[in-house]
């Protein structure tokens, strides 16, 4: 009976120990939960993180000069700091040296102006500029009128008028004769002319005369350009000497279509190296072909 009581007591002790262990675990869990709920979360920003752990500063390239001085792979070297040279940009000045010597007025895409820059050498002095293109380095061409143009340079707009024509220094005896003052052509047929080579060369040495002896306007037919219409043909000038009149439409020179003033200038200056030239024009609605022998 005594042994039975001891066994019972031992079982009761085991149960009590298990119960105490279970209660202890509950108390530990509850205590940990209360502690965690009372703690506020801390948010660390990038700035605070960077302040606590600052990034290492990049090394200057010259800090590696010691490696080159003790170069294990070859002769000793030395680092030299680079010197940055700033080139000052050229400032545009007012276009006081720019002359307007001619205009071709029409639709914007077919309008041109002819300029001369007095500061440039002779071969590069004159240029034909289309609408909204740069005029040398003076600015952009923004408006083309019959007797003037407008040039935009930054926020400033300049208006340039046509340059006055050079005074005529030829003798009045040439005017009294029945021939044009600057004539270098002799009419030998209804549509044929004989040109004096020496006088042709002298005339073509002055490109300004090509551009100012008549006004060229784009001839638009069916939305397309077909040559240039000649107006204000100067009496005794280059074009009148070639037998051309006001209202004539210049179409081709030696089968070269005249599509813009640059081509017209090239075609006229090509007379200098040719022996015979054919000029196709439209006069009073009829096509004509003019022939010129240069001797």
C-alpha positions as a Markdown table, in Angstrom:
| # | Residue | x | y | z |
|---|---|---|---|---|
| 1 | Unk | 0.0 | 0.0 | 0.0 |
| 2 | Unk | 2.9 | 2.3 | 0.7 |
| 3 | Unk | 4.5 | 1.5 | -2.7 |
| 4 | Unk | 1.2 | 2.4 | -4.4 |
| 5 | Unk | 1.1 | 5.8 | -2.6 |
| 6 | Unk | 4.7 | 6.6 | -3.8 |
| 7 | Unk | 3.8 | 5.9 | -7.4 |
| 8 | Unk | 0.7 | 8.1 | -7.2 |
| 9 | Unk | 2.8 | 10.9 | -5.7 |
| 10 | Unk | 5.4 | 10.6 | -8.5 |
| 11 | Unk | 2.7 | 10.9 | -11.2 |
| 12 | Unk | 1.2 | 14.0 | -9.5 |
| 13 | Unk | 4.7 | 15.6 | -9.3 |
| 14 | Unk | 5.2 | 15.0 | -13.1 |
| 15 | Unk | 1.8 | 16.6 | -13.8 |
| 16 | Unk | 2.6 | 19.6 | -11.7 |
| 17 | Unk | 6.0 | 20.0 | -13.3 |
| 18 | Unk | 4.4 | 19.9 | -16.8 |
| 19 | Unk | 1.8 | 22.4 | -15.7 |
| 20 | Unk | 4.4 | 24.8 | -14.3 |
| 21 | Unk | 6.4 | 24.6 | -17.5 |
| 22 | Unk | 3.3 | 25.4 | -19.6 |
| 23 | Unk | 2.4 | 28.3 | -17.4 |
| 24 | Unk | 6.0 | 29.6 | -17.6 |
| 25 | Unk | 6.0 | 29.5 | -21.4 |
| 26 | Unk | 2.7 | 31.5 | -21.5 |
| 27 | Unk | 4.1 | 34.1 | -19.2 |
| 28 | Unk | 7.3 | 34.5 | -21.3 |
| 29 | Unk | 5.2 | 34.8 | -24.5 |
| 30 | Unk | 2.9 | 37.5 | -23.1 |
| 31 | Unk | 5.8 | 39.4 | -21.6 |
| 32 | Unk | 7.6 | 39.4 | -25.0 |
| 33 | Unk | 4.4 | 40.6 | -26.8 |
| 34 | Unk | 3.9 | 43.5 | -24.4 |
| 35 | Unk | 7.5 | 44.6 | -24.8 |
| 36 | Unk | 7.4 | 44.6 | -28.6 |
| 37 | Unk | 4.1 | 46.5 | -28.8 |
| 38 | Unk | 5.6 | 49.3 | -26.6 |
| 39 | Unk | 8.5 | 49.8 | -29.0 |
| 40 | Unk | 8.1 | 52.4 | -31.9 |
| 41 | Unk | 9.6 | 51.5 | -35.2 |
| 42 | Unk | 12.6 | 53.6 | -36.2 |
| 43 | Unk | 12.7 | 54.7 | -39.9 |
| 44 | Unk | 16.2 | 55.5 | -41.0 |
| 45 | Unk | 16.4 | 57.9 | -44.0 |
| 46 | Unk | 19.0 | 57.9 | -46.6 |
| 47 | Unk | 20.5 | 61.1 | -45.3 |
| 48 | Unk | 20.8 | 59.6 | -41.7 |
| 49 | Unk | 22.2 | 56.4 | -43.2 |
| 50 | Unk | 24.7 | 58.4 | -45.2 |
| 51 | Unk | 25.6 | 60.4 | -42.2 |
| 52 | Unk | 26.2 | 57.3 | -40.1 |
| 53 | Unk | 28.1 | 55.6 | -42.9 |
| 54 | Unk | 29.6 | 58.3 | -45.1 |
| 55 | Unk | 30.7 | 57.1 | -48.6 |
| 56 | Unk | 34.5 | 57.2 | -49.2 |
| 57 | Unk | 35.6 | 60.3 | -51.1 |
| 58 | Unk | 36.9 | 59.6 | -54.6 |
| 59 | Unk | 40.6 | 59.9 | -54.9 |
| 60 | Unk | 42.2 | 62.5 | -57.0 |
| 61 | Unk | 44.0 | 61.1 | -60.0 |
| 62 | Unk | 47.3 | 62.6 | -58.8 |
| 63 | Unk | 47.1 | 60.4 | -55.7 |
| 64 | Unk | 48.2 | 57.6 | -58.0 |
| 65 | Unk | 51.3 | 59.4 | -59.2 |
| 66 | Unk | 53.5 | 57.4 | -56.7 |
| 67 | Unk | 52.5 | 54.2 | -58.6 |
| 68 | Unk | 53.8 | 55.7 | -61.9 |
| 69 | Unk | 57.0 | 57.0 | -60.3 |
| 70 | Unk | 57.7 | 53.5 | -59.0 |
| 71 | Unk | 56.4 | 51.8 | -62.2 |
| 72 | Unk | 57.1 | 48.1 | -61.9 |
| 73 | Unk | 56.1 | 47.6 | -65.6 |
| 74 | Unk | 58.5 | 50.1 | -67.2 |
| 75 | Unk | 60.2 | 53.4 | -66.9 |
| 76 | Unk | 59.0 | 55.9 | -64.4 |
| 77 | Unk | 56.3 | 58.3 | -65.4 |
| 78 | Unk | 54.8 | 61.5 | -64.0 |
| 79 | Unk | 51.3 | 62.7 | -63.9 |
| 80 | Unk | 50.7 | 66.2 | -65.1 |
| 81 | Unk | 47.4 | 68.1 | -64.3 |
| 82 | Unk | 45.4 | 68.9 | -67.4 |
| 83 | Unk | 45.0 | 72.6 | -68.2 |
| 84 | Unk | 41.6 | 73.4 | -69.7 |
| 85 | Unk | 41.7 | 76.1 | -72.3 |
| 86 | Unk | 38.4 | 77.9 | -73.0 |
| 87 | Unk | 38.1 | 79.3 | -76.5 |
| 88 | Unk | 36.0 | 82.4 | -76.5 |
| 89 | Unk | 33.2 | 82.3 | -79.0 |
| 90 | Unk | 33.3 | 84.9 | -81.7 |
| 91 | Unk | 30.7 | 87.5 | -81.3 |
| 92 | Unk | 28.6 | 88.6 | -84.2 |
| 93 | Unk | 28.9 | 92.3 | -85.0 |
| 94 | Unk | 26.4 | 94.5 | -86.8 |
| 95 | Unk | 26.4 | 93.8 | -90.5 |
| 96 | Unk | 27.9 | 97.2 | -91.5 |
| 97 | Unk | 30.2 | 95.4 | -94.0 |
| 98 | Unk | 27.3 | 93.6 | -95.7 |
| 99 | Unk | 25.9 | 94.9 | -99.0 |
| 100 | Unk | 22.6 | 93.9 | -100.5 |
| 101 | Unk | 23.2 | 93.9 | -104.2 |
| 102 | Unk | 20.0 | 92.1 | -105.5 |
| 103 | Unk | 16.9 | 90.2 | -104.5 |
| 104 | Unk | 14.6 | 87.6 | -106.2 |
| 105 | Unk | 11.1 | 88.0 | -104.7 |
| 106 | Unk | 8.5 | 85.2 | -104.9 |
| 107 | Unk | 7.1 | 82.5 | -102.7 |
| 108 | Unk | 9.3 | 82.0 | -99.6 |
| 109 | Unk | 10.9 | 78.8 | -100.9 |
| 110 | Unk | 11.8 | 80.6 | -104.2 |
| 111 | Unk | 13.0 | 83.9 | -102.8 |
| 112 | Unk | 16.7 | 84.8 | -102.6 |
| 113 | Unk | 18.9 | 87.7 | -101.8 |
| 114 | Unk | 22.4 | 88.4 | -103.1 |
| 115 | Unk | 24.9 | 89.7 | -100.6 |
| 116 | Unk | 28.5 | 91.0 | -100.7 |
| 117 | Unk | 30.8 | 91.0 | -97.7 |
| 118 | Unk | 33.4 | 93.7 | -98.1 |
| 119 | Unk | 35.7 | 92.0 | -95.6 |
| 120 | Unk | 36.1 | 88.8 | -97.5 |
| 121 | Unk | 38.4 | 88.0 | -100.4 |
| 122 | Unk | 37.1 | 88.3 | -103.9 |
| 123 | Unk | 36.1 | 84.7 | -104.7 |
| 124 | Unk | 34.2 | 84.4 | -101.5 |
| 125 | Unk | 32.8 | 87.9 | -101.3 |
| 126 | Unk | 29.4 | 87.4 | -103.0 |
| 127 | Unk | 26.8 | 84.8 | -102.0 |
| 128 | Unk | 23.2 | 83.9 | -103.0 |
| 129 | Unk | 21.1 | 83.2 | -99.9 |
| 130 | Unk | 17.7 | 81.5 | -99.7 |
| 131 | Unk | 15.0 | 82.5 | -97.3 |
| 132 | Unk | 15.7 | 81.5 | -93.6 |
| 133 | Unk | 19.3 | 80.6 | -94.3 |
| 134 | Unk | 22.4 | 82.1 | -92.7 |
| 135 | Unk | 24.1 | 85.1 | -94.4 |
| 136 | Unk | 27.8 | 84.4 | -93.9 |
| 137 | Unk | 28.1 | 84.7 | -90.0 |
| 138 | Unk | 26.0 | 87.8 | -89.7 |
| 139 | Unk | 22.6 | 86.1 | -88.9 |
| 140 | Unk | 19.6 | 84.5 | -90.5 |
| 141 | Unk | 17.7 | 86.0 | -93.5 |
| 142 | Unk | 14.1 | 86.3 | -92.3 |
| 143 | Unk | 12.4 | 88.7 | -94.8 |
| 144 | Unk | 13.0 | 89.4 | -98.5 |
| 145 | Unk | 11.4 | 92.4 | -100.2 |
| 146 | Unk | 11.9 | 94.1 | -103.5 |
| 147 | Unk | 14.3 | 96.8 | -102.2 |
| 148 | Unk | 15.4 | 95.5 | -98.8 |
| 149 | Unk | 15.8 | 92.5 | -96.5 |
| 150 | Unk | 15.7 | 91.8 | -92.8 |
| 151 | Unk | 18.4 | 89.9 | -90.9 |
| 152 | Unk | 18.0 | 88.4 | -87.5 |
| 153 | Unk | 21.0 | 88.3 | -85.2 |
| 154 | Unk | 20.1 | 86.9 | -81.8 |
| 155 | Unk | 17.3 | 89.1 | -80.6 |
| 156 | Unk | 18.2 | 92.0 | -82.9 |
| 157 | Unk | 16.7 | 92.5 | -86.4 |
| 158 | Unk | 18.6 | 94.5 | -89.0 |
| 159 | Unk | 17.1 | 96.0 | -92.1 |
| 160 | Unk | 19.4 | 96.3 | -95.1 |
| 161 | Unk | 18.4 | 98.2 | -98.2 |
| 162 | Unk | 19.7 | 97.7 | -101.7 |
| 163 | Unk | 23.1 | 99.2 | -102.2 |
| 164 | Unk | 23.1 | 102.2 | -104.5 |
| 165 | Unk | 24.3 | 101.5 | -108.1 |
| 166 | Unk | 27.8 | 102.6 | -108.9 |
| 167 | Unk | 28.1 | 105.7 | -110.9 |
| 168 | Unk | 28.6 | 105.3 | -114.6 |
| 169 | Unk | 32.0 | 106.6 | -115.6 |
| 170 | Unk | 31.8 | 105.7 | -119.3 |
| 171 | Unk | 32.1 | 108.4 | -121.9 |
| 172 | Unk | 28.9 | 110.0 | -123.2 |
| 173 | Unk | 30.1 | 109.4 | -126.8 |
| 174 | Unk | 29.0 | 105.8 | -126.4 |
| 175 | Unk | 25.5 | 106.9 | -125.6 |
| 176 | Unk | 25.3 | 109.2 | -128.6 |
| 177 | Unk | 26.1 | 106.3 | -130.9 |
| 178 | Unk | 23.3 | 103.9 | -131.8 |
| 179 | Unk | 24.8 | 101.1 | -129.7 |
| 180 | Unk | 24.1 | 100.3 | -126.1 |
| 181 | Unk | 26.7 | 101.8 | -123.6 |
| 182 | Unk | 28.0 | 98.4 | -122.4 |
| 183 | Unk | 27.3 | 96.5 | -125.6 |
| 184 | Unk | 29.7 | 93.7 | -126.4 |
| 185 | Unk | 27.3 | 92.0 | -128.8 |
| 186 | Unk | 26.7 | 92.5 | -132.5 |
| 187 | Unk | 23.4 | 91.2 | -134.0 |
| 188 | Unk | 24.2 | 89.2 | -137.1 |
| 189 | Unk | 20.8 | 87.5 | -137.6 |
| 190 | Unk | 17.2 | 87.5 | -136.3 |
| 191 | Unk | 18.2 | 85.3 | -133.3 |
| 192 | Unk | 22.0 | 85.3 | -133.6 |
| 193 | Unk | 24.7 | 87.4 | -132.0 |
| 194 | Unk | 28.4 | 87.8 | -132.2 |
| 195 | Unk | 30.1 | 88.5 | -128.9 |
| 196 | Unk | 33.5 | 90.1 | -128.4 |
| 197 | Unk | 35.4 | 87.7 | -126.2 |
| 198 | Unk | 37.6 | 90.4 | -124.5 |
| 199 | Unk | 34.5 | 92.5 | -123.6 |
| 200 | Unk | 32.7 | 89.4 | -122.4 |
| 201 | Unk | 35.6 | 88.5 | -120.1 |
| 202 | Unk | 35.7 | 92.1 | -118.8 |
| 203 | Unk | 32.0 | 92.1 | -118.0 |
| 204 | Unk | 32.0 | 88.8 | -116.3 |
| 205 | Unk | 34.9 | 89.9 | -114.0 |
| 206 | Unk | 32.2 | 92.0 | -112.2 |
| 207 | Unk | 29.6 | 89.5 | -110.9 |
| 208 | Unk | 27.6 | 92.3 | -109.5 |
| 209 | Unk | 26.6 | 93.4 | -113.0 |
| 210 | Unk | 25.1 | 90.0 | -113.6 |
| 211 | Unk | 22.9 | 90.4 | -110.6 |
| 212 | Unk | 21.9 | 94.0 | -111.0 |
| 213 | Unk | 21.4 | 94.5 | -114.7 |
| 214 | Unk | 17.9 | 93.0 | -114.4 |
| 215 | Unk | 15.6 | 91.8 | -111.7 |
| 216 | Unk | 14.9 | 88.1 | -111.8 |
| 217 | Unk | 11.5 | 86.8 | -110.5 |
| 218 | Unk | 10.7 | 83.0 | -110.2 |
| 219 | Unk | 8.3 | 82.0 | -113.0 |
| 220 | Unk | 5.7 | 79.7 | -111.4 |
| 221 | Unk | 3.6 | 77.5 | -113.6 |
| 222 | Unk | 1.2 | 74.8 | -112.2 |
| 223 | Unk | 2.9 | 75.1 | -108.8 |
| 224 | Unk | 6.3 | 74.5 | -110.2 |
| 225 | Unk | 9.1 | 76.9 | -111.1 |
| 226 | Unk | 10.0 | 77.2 | -114.8 |
| 227 | Unk | 12.9 | 79.6 | -115.1 |
| 228 | Unk | 13.0 | 83.3 | -114.2 |
| 229 | Unk | 11.1 | 86.2 | -115.5 |
| 230 | Unk | 13.3 | 89.2 | -116.3 |
| 231 | Unk | 12.1 | 92.6 | -115.3 |
| 232 | Unk | 13.7 | 96.1 | -115.2 |
| 233 | Unk | 16.3 | 95.1 | -117.8 |
| 234 | Unk | 18.8 | 97.9 | -117.6 |
| 235 | Unk | 19.3 | 99.8 | -120.9 |
| 236 | Unk | 22.8 | 99.2 | -122.2 |
| 237 | Unk | 23.4 | 96.5 | -119.6 |
| 238 | Unk | 24.4 | 92.9 | -119.9 |
| 239 | Unk | 21.0 | 91.4 | -120.7 |
| 240 | Unk | 20.0 | 94.0 | -123.2 |
| 241 | Unk | 23.3 | 93.5 | -125.0 |
| 242 | Unk | 22.3 | 89.8 | -125.4 |
| 243 | Unk | 19.0 | 90.8 | -127.0 |
| 244 | Unk | 16.8 | 90.1 | -123.9 |
| 245 | Unk | 13.8 | 92.3 | -123.0 |
| 246 | Unk | 11.5 | 93.0 | -120.1 |
| 247 | Unk | 9.1 | 90.1 | -119.7 |
| 248 | Unk | 11.4 | 87.4 | -121.2 |
| 249 | Unk | 11.5 | 84.2 | -119.2 |
| 250 | Unk | 15.0 | 82.7 | -119.0 |
| 251 | Unk | 14.6 | 78.9 | -119.2 |
| 252 | Unk | 17.9 | 77.2 | -120.2 |
| 253 | Unk | 21.5 | 78.0 | -121.0 |
| 254 | Unk | 23.1 | 75.3 | -123.1 |
| 255 | Unk | 20.4 | 72.8 | -122.0 |
| 256 | Unk | 21.1 | 73.7 | -118.3 |
| 257 | Unk | 17.7 | 74.5 | -116.6 |
| 258 | Unk | 17.8 | 77.8 | -114.7 |
| 259 | Unk | 16.2 | 76.7 | -111.4 |
| 260 | Unk | 17.6 | 79.3 | -109.0 |
| 261 | Unk | 19.8 | 82.4 | -109.1 |
| 262 | Unk | 22.9 | 80.4 | -108.3 |
| 263 | Unk | 22.5 | 78.4 | -111.5 |
| 264 | Unk | 21.7 | 81.6 | -113.4 |
| 265 | Unk | 25.0 | 83.1 | -112.2 |
| 266 | Unk | 26.9 | 79.9 | -113.0 |
| 267 | Unk | 25.4 | 79.8 | -116.5 |
| 268 | Unk | 26.2 | 83.5 | -117.3 |
| 269 | Unk | 29.8 | 83.1 | -116.0 |
| 270 | Unk | 30.2 | 80.0 | -118.1 |
| 271 | Unk | 30.2 | 82.3 | -121.1 |
| 272 | Unk | 33.8 | 83.1 | -120.3 |
| 273 | Unk | 35.1 | 79.7 | -121.4 |
| 274 | Unk | 32.7 | 78.9 | -124.3 |
| 275 | Unk | 32.8 | 79.5 | -128.0 |
| 276 | Unk | 29.1 | 79.1 | -128.6 |
| 277 | Unk | 26.1 | 79.5 | -126.3 |
| 278 | Unk | 22.5 | 78.7 | -126.8 |
| 279 | Unk | 19.9 | 80.5 | -124.7 |
| 280 | Unk | 16.3 | 79.2 | -124.5 |
| 281 | Unk | 13.7 | 81.8 | -123.5 |
| 282 | Unk | 10.0 | 82.3 | -123.5 |
| 283 | Unk | 8.8 | 85.6 | -125.1 |
| 284 | Unk | 5.1 | 86.6 | -125.4 |
| 285 | Unk | 4.1 | 82.9 | -124.8 |
| 286 | Unk | 6.4 | 81.5 | -127.5 |
| 287 | Unk | 9.7 | 79.7 | -127.0 |
| 288 | Unk | 12.8 | 81.1 | -128.7 |
| 289 | Unk | 16.3 | 79.9 | -128.9 |
| 290 | Unk | 19.0 | 82.6 | -129.1 |
| 291 | Unk | 22.5 | 81.7 | -130.4 |
| 292 | Unk | 25.7 | 83.5 | -129.5 |
| 293 | Unk | 29.2 | 83.0 | -131.1 |
| 294 | Unk | 32.0 | 84.3 | -128.9 |
| 295 | Unk | 35.2 | 85.4 | -130.9 |
